[in-house]
Amino acid sequence: MIRIALVDAGVAPEHAPRVVAARAFRLREGPGDPESAAGDVAAEDGIEAVTRGALAHGPALARVLLAEPRARLIVARVFDARLVTTAAQLAAALDFAAEQGAALASVSAGLREDREVLRSAVARAHARGVLLVAAAPARGAAVFPAAYAGVVRATGDARCAAGEHSWLASAQADFGAHASAGDVQGASAGCAHVAAKLAALLAAGAPPDQALAELRASAHYVGPERRL
């Protein structure tokens, strides 16, 4: 079995049998800086906390990850009524994922600003052996946590059919994959598909460096998509 952290909008009740840990991270009410202070985040444990009112975004990505039969989910909910989150929530989610023994974390979220609280959480996750895969735009400015060193930057690639992936090695992203996951499109879907492929390699016994090398070697496309 492999423990995958899904840092997103929660999951559907149907996924509960394959969830090994679940926590929702919400901003506390009152003054504070939610972009930099992890203490501004309130946590609620349990499957109810990550399924109650879950946006379709999370369950769609969970289905991609759970296509790997050996996968078990650590669900860290950072989106509530909207697909908006903060560095503090993402940092708390990554710490939770590491504490729960995640081998890999799929983060289909990206913030425009570099924040110390998130940068430090990424470093702690890396130190505990978590392979982080984060959504990145195919073009344009970098986002975080994808832009931090050691994070696998993943996006949607329109060339890729279901089951295919690309090794982009571009300024924006390392890998691309099928850009659709149910109703979810673009970088979020690509991130989940890349994470699922890496999870399968890790579950088969490959260490992270080998898994990444195998993913590069098996790419259906190499280099970024060229548009006229």
N, C-alpha and C positions, 0 to 999 in steps of 0.2 A: 504493500500500500504506500501511497505518497500523499502527504499532507500539502494541499495547495490553499494559500490564503487568497480569498476573493475580496479585494478592497473596493467596494462599490455600493450599490443601492439595496443590498439585501438579496434574499432568495425567495422562492415560492415554497409553500408548505410541502409540496411533493418532493422537495429536495432534502427535507429534514432527516430521513434515514441515513444520508451520507454526509451529514454535517457533524463534525466532532467537537466544534467549539463555535460560539456565536456571541458577538457583542456589537451593540450599536453605540456610536460615538456622536453625541450632539453637543452643541455649544450651550454652556450654562447661561442663564439669564443674568443680567447685571453688567457692570462696567468691566472692562478688560480689553485686551488686544488678542482677538482670536487668531490672528495671523502669526503670533509669536509665543503665546503663553499656553503651554500644554495644560496648565491648571484650569483653563477656561472650558475644558471639555468634560462633559458628564458621560458616564458609561452605564449601559443597561445590558445585563447578560441574558442569554437564553434565546431559544429559537423564535419565540413570540416577538422579541425585540427586533429581529431581522426579517421577519415575514410580514408583520403588521403594516399594511399600507405600502408595501414595497413597490417601487417604480418598476416598470417592465424591463428597464435597462439591466438590473442585476440578475433577475432570473434568466434572461436571454443569454447572458455571458456564463452563468452557472451551467447551463445546458451544454455549452461548448466545452467547458472544463471537465464536466462529468461524462463526456463521451469516452474519456479514458477510464476504463473499468476499475483501475486500481486507485483512482483518485478519491480522496476524502477532503471535504472542504472545511476550512477555517473561515468563517464569514465575519468580516469586519465592515459594518455598515457605516458609511460616511456621507451618504446622500439621504435626504429625507423627502420633503415635498418637491424639491427641485434638484437638478443635477448641479448643485453648487456646494462646495466644501471649502475647508480652510487648511492651512499648513498644520495647525494644531491637531485637527481631527485626523489628518493623514498620518502625522507622526505617532499619535496614540494608536492608530490602527496597525502601523508597522511594528511597533513595540509588542502589541498583542499577538500579532502573527508570529514573531520570533519567539515569544514566550511559550506559545502553543506548539512549537516544533515544526513550523512550516519549512518545507524544503524549497518552496517557490512561492512567490507572491505575484498576483496579477493585479495591476493597478491601472484601471482605465479612467484616470483622472490626471489633469495637468494644470498647474498654476503658473501664472506668468512671472511671479516674483520668487527669487531665491530667498528662503527663510532659514535662519539658523536652526530653529526647532525641527524642521523637516530634514535638513541636511544631516543633523546629528542622529536622527532616527534611522536614516538610510545607512549611516556608518555603523550604527549598532546592529542593524539587521545583517549587514554584510559580515560583521565580526562573528555573528552566530551562524553563519553559513547559509543564509537565505539568499536564493537567486531572485533578484527583483526584475520583473518585466513591466514596463510602464508605457502607456500610450504616448505617442509623439505625433505631431502634425507632419504630413508628408512634405509640406512646404511652409515657409515662414519662420517666425521666431521660435526659439526653444521654449519648452515648458518643463516644470519640475514636478515630480522627481526624475523624469526621464533624462534630464540634462546632467544629472550628477554622475560622476565617474563610477564605473562598475555596474550601472543600471543598463539593462538590455532595453534599447529604444525600439518600440514596435508600432507599426502603423498599418492602415489598410492599403492594399495594392490592387488596383482595378484589373490588373493582368491575371491575378490569381483566382482560379476557380476554387470551389470547395476542396479542401485537402491540400491545396498548393501553398507554397510560400516562396518568398524571394529574399535574397541577401542583397540589401541595398547598399550598405556601407556608405551612406551619404551623409551630408552635414546634418540632416534632420533625423535620420533613423538608421538602425542597424538591420532590421528585418521588416518585411511586409508579409501580409497574408490576406486570405479571402476577406473582403471588406464588408461582409454581411454576417449577421448573427440574428436571425429572425427579424425583428423590427429595428434592431440596432445596426447602424451603418458606420463606416469610416474607421478612424483610428481605434476606437473602443473595441470594435469587432476584431480588427486585425491584431490588437494586443492579446485578446483572449485566445485567438487561434494560435498565435506564436507561443503563448504560455502553455497551451495544451500540448503542442508538439514537444516542447522542452520537458514537460511533465512526463510524457511517455518515455523519453530517453532517460530521464532520471530514475523513473520507476523500474526501468530495465537494468539499472545498475551503473549507468554512466555518471562519473563525477561531473560537476558543472562545466569545467573547461572542455571536457570531451563532448558533452552534450552540445555545447555551442559550436564546437568544431564540426560535429556531425550535422548540425542544422545548416551550417554554411555549405558543407559539401553536398548536401542533398537538395539545395535550392533549385527550384524550377526556373527561376530568373535570377540573373546577376546584374547588379547595377540598377540605378533608378530608372523608372519609366521615362521614355523620351516622348515629349509632345511637340508637335510642329506648331 
